[in-house]
């Protein structure tokens, strides 16, 4: 896995005196491989070929100096990285459309102290506009996961664990199956996971009930805590207060099976397991 970090700093119309020197002094000890200055003189970019620990502290320090700062982290995985991973976040596939009014859900409250909630998707009334052609993994309107009957049959034959396949729609000739994952993983290991918490929850909320997303880090677990099934969902929720979701996590066995049956556009990112 290759990890790169881009740290951006900028100032307003009345920048503090010597702001470029202040930013450079804060970030130079971390060894940026490249520093770029905007031709307009209001921004700088520091590029790293690794993740420097303590960047959140630098952001806070520069903010105190009236210098706006943010950073982005990009992970790049090879095919070998994915083949060797024990667990991967389920991702990619196709996007298919529901027939209007048939994608339904029940709102489920996550926390008694705030308005954070998630969706319990109802597959029985769902109708999907497209018919599957062969082995297909897809999200309906960018949300719940479904698979074609061909993939569902392969999952049944493999006797995968942690999954219930729910027929989609009222017709007897079932073309799609919803994925209802039943096995929940333990909380992630923090550290080494660098997850930014969502600022929405109140002080009374559980500290780990909502996170912004995987912008800064892989998911990471301690092996001694991990008892994973073939299909899993994260303990934590990610996203916004009204659209919180759990990530689906699959085993290498499932990842290999999806590739073997011909599922296209898979984009499953490896999870880190710490011994």
ZALUMMI-762521 format. One record per residue (C-alpha): residue in three letters; x, y, z. Coordinates in pm, whole numbers, plus 50000, padded with zeros to 5 digits. Layout:
<atoms>
ALA/X/Y/Z
...
</atoms>
This chain:
<atoms>
UNK/50000/50000/50000
UNK/50125/50346/49906
UNK/50008/50637/50117
UNK/50048/51003/50023
UNK/49946/51315/50214
UNK/49872/51661/50076
UNK/49873/51938/50338
UNK/49719/52265/50221
UNK/49755/52603/50395
UNK/49595/52932/50292
UNK/49524/53279/50426
UNK/49260/53548/50380
UNK/49278/53901/50248
UNK/49481/54024/50543
UNK/49730/53745/50609
UNK/49936/53740/50926
UNK/50291/53865/50894
UNK/50537/53601/50764
UNK/50263/53335/50740
UNK/50465/53133/50487
UNK/50760/53112/50725
UNK/50526/53009/51009
UNK/50371/52730/50801
UNK/50707/52610/50673
UNK/50855/52603/51024
UNK/50560/52392/51146
UNK/50581/52136/50865
UNK/50950/52123/50770
UNK/51042/51889/51060
UNK/50813/51624/50908
UNK/51020/51616/50588
UNK/50786/51710/50303
UNK/50907/51574/49971
UNK/50772/51877/49785
UNK/50659/52231/49868
UNK/50456/52438/49624
UNK/50358/52803/49652
UNK/50050/52938/49478
UNK/50129/53193/49205
UNK/49871/53419/49367
UNK/50060/53418/49697
UNK/49772/53309/49921
UNK/49832/52934/49954
UNK/50099/52668/49994
UNK/50097/52291/49951
UNK/50320/52042/50135
UNK/50338/51690/49989
UNK/50444/51383/50191
UNK/50503/51025/50081
UNK/50401/50894/50424
UNK/50157/50992/50698
UNK/50331/51219/50954
UNK/50187/51155/51300
UNK/50063/51472/51466
UNK/49917/51655/51166
UNK/49601/51736/51363
UNK/49819/51924/51612
UNK/49977/52122/51327
UNK/49631/52214/51195
UNK/49531/52347/51538
UNK/49860/52537/51576
UNK/49823/52710/51238
UNK/49459/52790/51305
UNK/49575/52971/51618
UNK/49800/53177/51390
UNK/49502/53265/51164
UNK/49627/53029/50894
UNK/49371/52791/50746
UNK/49500/52434/50713
UNK/49366/52098/50602
UNK/49512/51776/50472
UNK/49401/51486/50259
UNK/49529/51129/50268
UNK/49526/50897/49969
UNK/49585/50524/49986
UNK/49671/50331/49673
UNK/49646/49951/49672
UNK/49788/49703/49426
UNK/49619/49387/49309
UNK/49863/49194/49530
UNK/49760/49404/49832
UNK/49398/49301/49776
UNK/49476/48934/49717
UNK/49678/48915/50038
UNK/49432/49099/50265
UNK/49240/48890/50517
UNK/48951/49138/50524
UNK/48840/49407/50281
UNK/48576/49680/50275
UNK/48311/49589/50018
UNK/48312/49851/49745
UNK/48268/49915/49375
UNK/48018/49726/49166
UNK/47741/49894/48969
UNK/47475/50152/49055
UNK/47123/50043/48964
UNK/46799/50241/48987
UNK/46487/50161/49185
UNK/46138/50200/49043
UNK/46012/50525/49192
UNK/45855/50481/49535
UNK/45971/50122/49590
UNK/46299/50182/49777
UNK/46174/50197/50136
UNK/46331/50190/50478
UNK/46265/50233/50845
UNK/46459/50497/51036
UNK/46654/50346/51325
UNK/46781/50571/51604
UNK/47149/50516/51683
UNK/47178/50731/51995
UNK/46921/50848/52254
UNK/47100/51182/52300
UNK/47108/51312/51942
UNK/46922/51286/51613
UNK/47170/51044/51458
UNK/46996/50762/51273
UNK/47046/50496/51012
UNK/46824/50311/50765
UNK/46689/49956/50783
UNK/46637/49884/50414
UNK/46321/49696/50311
UNK/46400/49465/50019
UNK/46059/49299/49988
UNK/45875/49593/49822
UNK/46180/49704/49621
UNK/46167/49694/49244
UNK/46483/49745/49040
UNK/46451/49898/48695
UNK/46740/49701/48542
UNK/46756/49326/48493
UNK/47093/49172/48584
UNK/47315/49031/48314
UNK/47527/48756/48466
UNK/47721/48807/48788
UNK/47643/49151/48927
UNK/47710/49328/49257
UNK/47533/49664/49280
UNK/47403/49942/49502
UNK/47044/50054/49456
UNK/47034/50435/49417
UNK/47383/50442/49580
UNK/47253/50278/49899
UNK/47173/49913/49983
UNK/47375/49629/49834
UNK/47214/49375/49603
UNK/47347/49088/49395
UNK/47213/48905/49093
UNK/47067/48557/49128
UNK/47389/48412/48981
UNK/47603/48566/49256
UNK/47348/48468/49521
UNK/47368/48107/49409
UNK/47749/48111/49430
UNK/47734/48256/49783
UNK/47487/47987/49891
UNK/47701/47707/49747
UNK/48004/47845/49929
UNK/47803/47851/50255
UNK/47932/48196/50348
UNK/47878/48309/50704
UNK/47735/48632/50843
UNK/47488/48689/50558
UNK/47118/48654/50484
UNK/47012/48682/50120
UNK/46673/48853/50094
UNK/46472/48818/49770
UNK/46407/49157/49611
UNK/46053/49239/49500
UNK/45718/49062/49505
UNK/45767/48846/49192
UNK/45823/48473/49219
UNK/46098/48487/48958
UNK/46365/48651/49170
UNK/46640/48833/48977
UNK/46801/49028/49263
UNK/46884/48953/49627
UNK/46952/49206/49900
UNK/47251/49160/50130
UNK/47153/49167/50497
UNK/47474/49128/50697
UNK/47428/48980/51044
UNK/47779/48969/51195
UNK/47918/49279/51365
UNK/48288/49344/51411
UNK/48437/49477/51737
UNK/48535/49845/51768
UNK/48829/49949/51554
UNK/49173/49983/51707
UNK/49245/50351/51776
UNK/49537/50390/51737
UNK/49654/50289/51479
UNK/49334/50383/51298
UNK/49330/50758/51228
UNK/48959/50828/51201
UNK/48819/51181/51239
UNK/48508/51185/51462
UNK/48194/51353/51333
UNK/48138/51681/51522
UNK/47761/51635/51538
UNK/47714/51414/51848
UNK/47655/51575/52186
UNK/47889/51541/52488
UNK/47655/51272/52625
UNK/47687/51051/52317
UNK/47914/50750/52305
UNK/48247/50875/52168
UNK/48262/50616/51891
UNK/47909/50616/51760
UNK/47971/50834/51451
UNK/48281/50904/51242
UNK/48330/51125/50937
UNK/48458/50844/50716
UNK/48776/50684/50593
UNK/48942/51004/50475
UNK/49260/50968/50680
UNK/49308/50600/50742
UNK/49251/50235/50679
UNK/49027/50053/50920
UNK/49249/49868/51166
UNK/49177/49587/51413
UNK/49372/49401/51675
UNK/49384/49033/51589
UNK/49318/48928/51948
UNK/48983/49111/51936
UNK/48882/48996/51590
UNK/48648/48705/51521
UNK/48532/48785/51170
UNK/48278/48603/50955
UNK/48273/48602/50574
UNK/48037/48902/50578
UNK/48059/49163/50853
UNK/47952/49517/50936
UNK/48154/49767/51135
UNK/48063/49842/51495
UNK/48097/50213/51418
UNK/47871/50423/51196
UNK/48011/50662/50936
UNK/47874/50964/50754
UNK/47621/51232/50848
UNK/47376/51258/51135
UNK/47078/51158/50917
UNK/47257/50917/50684
UNK/47486/50715/50909
UNK/47592/50378/50771
UNK/47803/50084/50873
UNK/48062/49960/50626
UNK/48029/49605/50497
UNK/48348/49402/50536
UNK/48416/49077/50351
UNK/48670/48799/50391
UNK/48935/48716/50135
UNK/48732/48405/50055
UNK/48433/48618/49950
UNK/48654/48861/49757
UNK/48806/48572/49564
UNK/48463/48422/49501
UNK/48324/48748/49361
UNK/48620/48773/49126
UNK/48591/48407/49027
UNK/48225/48434/48925
UNK/48302/48743/48716
UNK/48176/49039/48919
UNK/48305/49356/48753
UNK/48414/49693/48896
UNK/48507/49561/49239
UNK/48690/49820/49448
UNK/48752/49653/49784
UNK/49011/49822/50005
UNK/49216/49608/50246
UNK/49180/49636/50622
UNK/49481/49642/50851
UNK/49508/49372/51118
UNK/49757/49433/51397
UNK/49906/49131/51573
</atoms>
